[in-house]
Amino acid sequence: MPDYLNSSHNEISPELRGSVLRGILGSIAGMLVCILVMLLCSLCGIESFSITFQLFAGLVIGWFYRLFHGRRSKTVAYTIVGICTVLVCALWVVLLALLPGVVSHVHLTTADLVKLWSMIRELLLLCVGLGLAGFFFTRKSLLAYADWKKGPWHIAYAGGNGLSYNLLPEKLPAKNPPTCFAVHSRFAPGTHMVVEGSSLRWRRRFRKDLVFSVHDIAGAVLGPSNGCNVLYDKNYQVLAKFAGSMEHADLMFLWLLRWKITMDRTPAGWHSPDEDSPDPEPAQPSVLQQKFVLRMKRSARIGFAGMGCFLLLLGLALFLALFLLTDVSALTMAERWALVFLEAAEMGMGIVSLRMGKVSRVEVDGEQMRVGSRFGRTTEFSVRDVSSVSRSLGWIVLYDREFKTLAKVDSYLEDLDRLKAYLASYGIKM
C-alpha cells in the first residue's frame, strides 16, 4: 500500500492532496485526446459520432485529471474540468468549420470567413451545451475523487447496479465466521474477496490484487439496494467493494462486526455472536462413512435425451438433403468442407446431449468425492480439500483452500439436500 495512505486525518500529505498544476496539465491532455478522437471521426466520415462524443468529453477530461493527481478539491476540480470541457467543445466547433478549407488547401476570402463565423456561432451553443450536459451526468467519478472525505459514500450510493444488487440480509448467522472464506459473485466468474484470518485480498479483473489487514480498515459504508458496500481506510481511500447479493456476503458483515469495524447504517437486527460459543459437535462416524450417488433428475435426463435425439434426426435430415438431393460435385471445396463441419457439429452435439444425463453425477464414498461433468470429465478429490461453495447459474462450484475451482456440480442433480447435509457435516456451508 502506498506510504501516503498512512498519514493521519489532520496531516494530509501533499501527494494525497494533489496539485492544481498537475490537474491543469491532465485536463489539457484530456482535451487533446478528445480533439484527436473527434478529428479522426470527422476524417473517417462519421461526424455523428464526433458530435455524440462531446457528451463524454467531461468524463475523459475528468479521468485525465485524476490520472495526473489533480487537486482533491471539489471547487478546483469542477472549475478546471468544466472550463476545459467548454473549451474543447468550442475549439472543436472552430476546427469543424475550418477543416474543409484546411484539407482542400483553399484560400479563404472575407465572405468565406463571414459564413464560417455564422456557422460557428450557430453550433457553438449546441456543442457547449452537449459538453456541459455530459459533464453533469458523468461527474460521479470526479466527485468521488475531489470530495475525498465523502468519496466512499459517493461510490457506495452510486446507482446503476439493479434494485436487488445490494440487498442486505435482515439477520446474520448465529455463529462466528470461519477463519478463511471467500466472497464470490453469483453471476460473474472468479473470486472477488478472500478473507484469511485478519487479512483480506481483493481480486480485481485486469488489475493487481490488493491485500490489506483488518487494522487498515477505518470503516465501512453500507450502500442502498442499487449501490454497493465500501471499505475505506483512515484517509477515506477505498480499500474494497462488494455487494449484498454476493455469495457469503453475510460472513463478510459478520467478520466486520467481530473486528468492531464501524459501519454506516447498520441494521438493527445485526449483532456479533458470542466468541465463546461452544464448538460444533464433531460429525458422527455414520455420517463420515456414508456412501451415495447423485444422478441427474429424471426430467432433466429426459430433456437432454430428447434434445440429443432431435439433433441427431436433424443431422440425418441435413445429410439426406445435402448429399442425396444436392449435386455435391457442383460445390467448391470450401463449401464442401463447410457442409462437413456443419454435419459433424450437429451430430456431435446430439451425441453429447444423449450422454449428459448419464455422465453428470456426484459419487460420495466416505471422504472421497467423484464429480462427473456434463461432457464426461471426472474429477476426484477429498471433501477435506473443499474450503467453500458458491452457487451460479446452473452450477454449484466447489473451491479448494486457495480458492481455485475443484469441480462444478450440476444444479440439476437429484436430492441436493443430501449433498448439502454431507458438506455441512464437514463444516462446509452450501
C-alpha positions in Angstrom: 0.0 0.0 0.0 1.4 3.5 -0.8 3.1 5.3 2.1 1.0 8.4 1.8 -2.1 6.4 2.9 -0.5 6.1 6.4 -0.9 9.8 7.2 -3.4 10.9 9.8 -6.6 12.8 9.3 -5.1 16.1 10.4 -1.8 15.8 8.5 -2.8 15.1 4.9 0.3 14.6 2.7 0.8 16.7 -0.4 0.7 13.6 -2.5 -2.8 12.9 -1.2 -4.0 16.5 -1.7 -2.8 16.6 -5.3 -1.7 19.6 -7.3 -3.5 22.3 -9.2 -0.8 22.4 -11.9 -1.0 18.7 -12.4 -4.7 18.9 -12.6 -4.5 21.6 -15.3 -1.9 19.5 -17.3 -4.1 16.4 -17.0 -7.1 18.3 -18.2 -5.2 19.7 -21.2 -4.0 16.2 -22.0 -7.7 15.1 -21.9 -8.6 18.0 -24.2 -6.0 16.9 -26.8 -7.2 13.3 -26.7 -10.9 14.4 -27.2 -10.0 16.7 -30.1 -7.9 13.9 -31.7 -10.7 11.4 -31.4 -13.3 13.8 -32.9 -10.9 14.8 -35.6 -10.3 11.2 -36.6 -14.1 10.6 -36.6 -14.6 13.5 -39.0 -11.8 12.4 -41.3 -13.4 9.0 -41.4 -16.8 10.4 -42.3 -18.6 9.6 -39.1 -19.4 13.2 -37.9 -22.4 12.0 -35.9 -20.1 10.1 -33.6 -17.9 13.1 -33.1 -20.9 15.2 -32.0 -22.1 12.5 -29.7 -18.6 12.1 -28.2 -18.9 15.6 -26.8 -21.3 14.1 -24.2 -18.3 12.1 -22.8 -15.7 14.9 -23.1 -16.1 15.8 -19.5 -15.7 12.1 -18.5 -12.5 11.8 -20.4 -11.0 15.1 -19.1 -12.0 14.2 -15.6 -10.3 10.8 -16.0 -7.0 12.5 -17.0 -7.5 15.0 -14.1 -7.5 12.0 -11.7 -4.7 10.3 -13.6 -2.4 13.3 -13.2 -3.4 13.6 -9.5 -5.0 17.0 -9.6 -6.0 18.9 -6.5 -8.6 17.0 -4.5 -10.9 19.9 -4.0 -14.5 19.9 -5.4 -14.3 23.6 -6.3 -11.0 23.3 -8.0 -11.8 20.1 -9.9 -15.2 21.2 -11.1 -13.7 24.6 -12.2 -10.8 23.1 -14.2 -12.6 20.2 -15.7 -15.7 22.3 -16.5 -13.6 25.1 -18.2 -11.7 22.5 -20.2 -14.9 20.8 -21.3 -16.3 24.1 -22.6 -13.0 24.9 -24.3 -12.8 21.5 -26.1 -16.3 21.8 -27.4 -15.7 25.4 -28.5 -12.4 24.6 -30.2 -14.0 21.6 -31.9 -16.6 23.9 -33.5 -13.9 26.1 -34.8 -11.9 23.2 -36.2 -15.0 21.6 -37.7 -15.7 24.9 -39.6 -12.0 25.3 -40.7 -11.4 21.6 -41.5 -12.8 21.6 -45.1 -10.7 24.6 -46.1 -7.5 23.2 -44.5 -7.9 19.8 -46.1 -8.6 21.2 -49.6 -5.9 23.9 -49.3 -8.4 26.6 -50.4 -7.6 30.2 -49.7 -10.5 31.7 -47.6 -11.9 35.1 -48.6 -13.6 37.6 -46.3 -17.0 36.3 -47.4 -16.0 32.8 -46.6 -14.8 33.8 -43.1 -18.1 35.6 -42.5 -20.0 32.4 -43.4 -17.8 30.3 -41.2 -18.3 32.7 -38.3 -22.1 32.4 -38.8 -21.9 28.6 -38.7 -19.6 28.6 -35.7 -22.0 31.0 -33.8 -24.9 28.6 -34.6 -23.1 25.4 -33.5 -21.2 26.9 -30.6 -24.1 27.0 -28.1 -25.3 23.5 -29.1 -21.8 21.9 -28.7 -21.0 23.7 -25.4 -24.5 22.6 -24.1 -23.8 19.0 -25.0 -20.4 19.1 -23.3 -21.8 20.7 -20.1 -24.7 18.2 -20.0 -22.3 15.3 -20.4 -20.1 16.6 -17.7 -23.1 17.0 -15.3 -24.3 13.4 -15.9 -20.8 11.8 -15.7 -19.3 13.7 -12.8 -19.7 10.9 -10.2 -16.2 9.5 -10.5 -14.7 13.0 -10.4 -16.8 13.9 -7.4 -15.7 10.8 -5.5 -12.1 11.8 -6.2 -12.4 15.5 -5.4 -14.7 15.3 -2.4 -12.3 12.7 -1.0 -13.7 12.7 2.6 -17.1 11.7 1.3 -15.7 9.6 -1.6 -16.7 6.2 0.0 -20.2 7.5 0.4 -20.4 8.7 -3.2 -19.2 5.4 -4.5 -21.5 3.3 -2.3 -24.6 5.4 -3.2 -23.8 5.4 -7.0 -26.7 3.5 -8.6 -27.0 1.6 -11.8 -26.4 -1.9 -10.5 -30.0 -3.0 -10.2 -32.5 -2.7 -7.4 -31.6 -6.1 -5.8 -27.8 -5.9 -6.3 -27.1 -4.9 -2.7 -30.0 -6.1 -0.7 -28.7 -6.5 2.9 -29.7 -9.6 5.0 -32.1 -8.9 7.9 -30.2 -11.3 10.2 -26.6 -12.6 10.2 -25.5 -16.2 11.0 -25.6 -17.0 14.7 -22.1 -18.4 14.8 -18.7 -16.8 14.2 -17.4 -16.8 10.6 -14.7 -19.3 9.6 -11.1 -18.4 9.6 -10.9 -18.5 5.8 -13.7 -17.8 3.4 -14.3 -16.0 0.1 -17.0 -13.6 -1.2 -18.0 -14.7 -4.7 -20.1 -13.1 -7.3 -23.2 -15.2 -8.2 -23.2 -14.1 -11.9 -19.5 -13.3 -12.8 -16.8 -16.0 -12.7 -13.8 -15.7 -10.3 -13.3 -14.8 -6.6 -13.8 -11.2 -5.6 -12.6 -11.1 -2.0 -10.7 -13.7 0.1 -10.5 -13.4 3.9 -7.7 -15.2 5.7 -7.6 -14.6 9.4 -7.1 -10.8 9.8 -6.1 -10.1 6.2 -8.2 -9.5 3.2 -7.3 -9.9 -0.5 -9.4 -8.0 -3.1 -9.1 -9.7 -6.5 -9.9 -7.4 -9.4 -10.0 -8.1 -13.1 -7.2 -6.7 -15.2 -5.7 -5.1 -12.1 -3.3 -6.2 -9.4 -4.7 -7.8 -6.3 -5.0 -5.5 -3.3 -4.0 -7.1 0.1 -4.5 -5.3 3.4 -5.1 -6.0 7.0 -8.3 -5.5 9.1 -6.4 -2.9 11.0 -6.1 -0.8 7.9 -9.9 -0.6 7.7 -11.2 2.6 9.3 -14.9 2.0 8.5 -17.5 0.6 6.1 -20.3 2.3 4.2 -23.4 0.2 3.5 -25.0 1.5 0.3 -28.6 1.3 -0.8 -30.1 -1.7 -2.7 -28.8 -0.4 -6.1 -25.4 0.6 -4.8 -22.6 -1.3 -3.1 -20.7 -1.6 0.2 -17.3 0.1 0.5 -14.4 -0.5 2.9 -12.2 2.6 3.4 -9.0 3.4 5.3 -8.3 6.3 7.7 -7.7 8.6 4.7 -11.1 7.7 3.2 -9.4 5.8 0.4 -11.4 2.9 -1.0 -9.9 -0.5 0.0 -12.5 -2.8 -1.4 -16.1 -3.0 -2.7 -18.7 -5.8 -2.5 -22.4 -6.3 -2.7 -25.0 -7.9 -0.5 -26.1 -10.2 -3.4 -22.6 -11.9 -3.5 -22.1 -15.4 -2.1 -21.0 -15.3 1.6 -21.6 -11.6 1.9 -23.3 -12.3 5.3 -20.0 -13.8 6.5 -18.2 -10.6 5.5 -20.6 -8.5 7.5 -20.2 -10.8 10.4 -16.4 -10.6 10.1 -16.5 -6.8 10.2 -18.7 -6.8 13.3 -16.4 -9.3 15.0 -13.4 -6.9 14.4 -15.6 -4.0 15.6 -15.3 -2.1 12.3 -17.6 0.9 12.3 -20.4 0.5 9.7 -22.7 3.3 8.5 -26.4 2.4 8.6 -26.0 -0.9 10.4 -29.4 -2.7 10.5 -30.9 -3.1 14.0 -31.0 -6.9 13.7 -27.3 -7.3 13.2 -25.1 -8.3 16.1 -21.9 -10.3 16.6 -22.3 -13.7 18.2 -20.6 -14.7 21.4 -17.0 -15.6 20.7 -17.1 -18.1 23.5 -19.8 -20.1 21.9 -19.2 -23.9 22.1 -17.6 -25.5 19.1 -19.8 -27.5 16.8 -20.2 -31.2 17.6 -18.0 -33.5 15.6 -19.7 -35.4 12.9 -20.8 -38.9 13.7 -19.0 -41.8 12.2 -22.1 -42.9 10.4 -22.1 -39.6 8.6 -18.5 -39.7 7.7 -18.7 -43.2 6.3 -21.8 -42.6 4.2 -21.8 -43.6 0.6 -24.3 -42.4 -2.1 -24.6 -41.4 -5.7 -26.5 -38.4 -7.0 -27.6 -38.6 -10.6 -29.3 -36.0 -12.8 -33.1 -35.6 -12.3 -35.3 -37.8 -14.4 -36.9 -34.7 -16.0 -33.5 -33.3 -16.9 -32.4 -36.7 -18.3 -35.5 -36.9 -20.5 -34.9 -33.3 -21.6 -31.3 -33.9 -22.6 -32.2 -37.2 -24.3 -34.9 -35.6 -26.3 -32.6 -32.8 -27.3 -30.0 -35.3 -28.4 -32.5 -37.3 -30.5 -33.7 -34.1 -32.1 -30.2 -33.0 -33.0 -29.3 -36.5 -34.4 -32.5 -36.6 -36.5 -31.8 -33.0 -37.7 -28.3 -34.0 -38.7 -29.6 -37.1 -40.5 -32.2 -34.9 -42.4 -29.5 -32.4 -43.2 -27.3 -35.3 -44.6 -30.1 -36.5 -46.8 -31.0 -33.1 -48.0 -27.4 -32.0 -48.8 -25.7 -35.2 -50.0 -28.6 -37.1 -51.7 -30.7 -34.3 -53.1 -27.9 -31.9 -54.0 -25.3 -32.1 -56.7 -22.2 -32.1 -54.5 -19.8 -32.0 -57.5 -21.1 -28.5 -58.3 -19.9 -27.2 -54.9 -16.5 -25.8 -54.3 -14.0 -27.4 -51.9 -14.6 -24.7 -49.3 -18.3 -25.2 -49.5 -17.9 -29.0 -49.1 -15.7 -28.6 -46.0 -18.2 -26.2 -44.5 -21.0 -28.7 -45.0 -18.9 -31.5 -43.5 -18.1 -29.3 -40.5 -21.8 -28.4 -40.0 -22.8 -32.0 -40.2 -20.1 -33.1 -37.7 -21.0 -30.3 -35.3 -24.7 -31.3 -35.5 -24.1 -35.0 -34.8 -21.5 -34.2 -32.1 -23.9 -32.0 -30.2 -26.6 -34.7 -30.4 -24.2 -37.4 -29.0 -23.1 -35.1 -26.2 -26.7 -34.3 -25.3 -27.5 -38.0 -25.1 -24.6 -38.7 -22.8 -25.2 -35.7 -20.4 -27.9 -37.5 -18.5 -25.6 -40.5 -17.8 -22.2 -38.9 -17.1 -23.3 -35.9 -15.0 -23.2 -37.2 -11.4 -21.7 -37.0 -7.9 -20.4 -40.1 -6.2 -19.5 -40.0 -2.5 -17.6 -42.7 -0.7 -16.6 -41.7 2.8 -14.4 -38.6 2.4 -13.8 -39.2 -1.3 -15.9 -37.3 -3.9 -16.0 -38.0 -7.6 -17.7 -35.4 -9.7 -18.6 -36.0 -13.3 -19.3 -33.1 -15.7 -21.8 -32.9 -18.5 -19.1 -33.6 -21.0 -17.8 -36.8 -19.3 -14.8 -35.3 -17.4 -14.4 -36.9 -13.9 -12.7 -35.1 -11.0 -11.8 -37.0 -7.8 -10.8 -35.3 -4.6 -11.2 -35.4 -0.8 -14.1 -33.5 0.8 -11.5 -32.0 3.2 -9.9 -30.2 0.3 -13.1 -28.2 -0.1 -13.0 -24.8 1.6 -16.1 -23.0 0.3 -19.0 -23.4 -2.1 -20.8 -20.9 -4.3 -23.8 -21.1 -6.5 -24.0 -19.7 -10.0 -26.5 -20.1 -12.9 -26.7 -23.8 -13.5 -23.7 -24.8 -11.4 -22.6 -25.3 -7.8 -18.8 -24.5 -7.7 -16.5 -26.2 -5.1 -13.3 -24.3 -4.2 -10.1 -25.5 -2.6 -8.2 -23.8 0.2 -6.5 -21.5 -2.3 -10.0 -20.6 -3.7 -9.3 -22.3 -7.0 -12.1 -24.3 -8.6 -12.1 -28.0 -7.7 -15.2 -29.1 -9.5 -18.5 -27.8 -10.8 -21.6 -29.7 -9.7 -24.7 -29.7 -11.9 -27.6 -27.9 -10.2 -30.0 -30.3 -12.0 -28.9 -33.3 -9.8 -31.5 -35.0 -7.7 -31.6 -34.8 -3.9 -29.1 -31.9 -3.5 -30.2 -31.6 0.2 -28.3 -34.8 0.8 -25.1 -33.3 -0.6 -25.8 -30.2 1.4 -26.0 -32.2 4.6 -22.9 -34.2 3.7 -20.9 -31.0 3.2 -22.4 -29.4 6.4 -21.1 -32.4 8.4 -17.6 -31.2 7.5 -18.3 -27.6 8.3 -18.8 -26.5 4.7 -21.7 -24.2 4.0 -23.5 -24.8 0.7 
